């Protein structure tokens, strides 16, 4: 039989990053947290926490943390539907739901969905940010319970629903376009014009070039891992970038940003994938995500 008090202590250390913060979150002493974790590690015969600043999970510890995420969510759902049972466990555990999304969705439309779901349910969220082509990997590894992803086929053990299309514009400031593209956007000009790239996984620029130019051009780039800074850097003339329509709309309307080539948006379909084990307990989150997507995204 698993010692769930010890599991919850271990999970709190990994979530907060320290034994002291875990003790504060569970309203017990640091010594009690340390003893619970020590006894659990001795019982299982493996280390669960890498002590450090911050403390992190071993592989076994990570698996047990994911198990506790499921348990806490099931208990949260149970107590909401049967409040008479809530007195059996006081205080009620704080439920933190791990989800993954791409940075552009988080910076444009996804956050209102989390805010609505949190207000309605009292759930907390731990958000992992990755490229939309890679957030599905977080689900496959069991590190999150749900994800916004570009993967159109259901992951094993997950439910899938279509959210809509996130539109991007390859855009830059008028001064930048005058400087680097005086004779229009050509392969030669693209090779010289600085690009804005989010990180090594960012392939939107290459997708747009393949769509608009028929080939990927070797390019120079700034590395800028911030959605809002991407738009700001484009307006300031640092480079051209793939800017989400929602964040660039005012700049495009005012002329502070111009598309490199008119009428060549890049449309990325997005999907919501959620673990079947958690889907019922997180139905409110799914509904909030779908409502936010309908307001902000283009239909597929």
Steps between C-alpha positions, in 0.01 A plus 500: 500500500641839402548762770312791342604748770862426412425515128333837542801627697738381227286658228487829693881511525536444126225750412626779728870420464583483871415316821420825683254617235342154489454509877336840478265388223389193699494684835746263668860530616800462273611212720172319437542544123858373516403193703212410270717524190784307667270217608345480153843484335612230743185299438534519123876458505566784254559875529199710404641851531826651385584737785606840373381853430243431382426139589407291198349159438681183408336292229314294763404815688358653183283195439368514857430872463291433192312233695427755773373747239243237397406419859457864599284566194280198573456611862422856389230367267364270771474773763334739255231243423474366858578795727388305806824301469723806504525499879678165484810673367584838647657708368408398148804452274584776256457355154754612242428392143801475266425614145714582196454765232700691244626846596294686238174346625593582860580857400184556298192289583572208738548693823133618519395135484720412797374801693137400440561137594690600814226739613226243448675197647769625736761298312860615475699457180862419422561604141778352287587700187633331189466521124155393379663214308653370824240553774354158411824344626419628849175305487670186369749514789217548748643831621176694438131410498404715202666696222442746218671338205521500122472120497175409322496130596402389851784401730445156655282540808390854413191673366543748217296801396569763234552856629550706184777667304767729642597737218847646462629781282857523378539867582749777568518876542475724191859617554626142516318407181635807322853411610504127425231458237518814278431290190254260665542174690745283312705195593815713499344768723366244748849357540624843619205624707521413873224271625350472849504142632339392830726199567655200329161332458345799323435407136229753412736713292603197296138392455410847372797513262411159362139612454572847358830445317493129423824441689675559831767766476806492732456801726659706775305518825454663838398255775218652702299266728209734578171534314446867585866585442463341155236756405690786664824406324317485167359851556847626600651366179729232645377240255199344336301242689196277499265701719163366623205688353351582842819664627595675177153618393528858629849543355392362163192725497705811586778423254768455767531147365463392138475148357808404300274371225130599506243224538744230610399415858614173655214313667578248775207276607492437875345215697422426864614160621419387851560178690190281506562429869478872579251608234185475712656676799632774272187543289471860620853574383431346159184710462688818598776423248247437225313825575821703499610336175169580330536865595860537387588244234388465142278204414676203345 
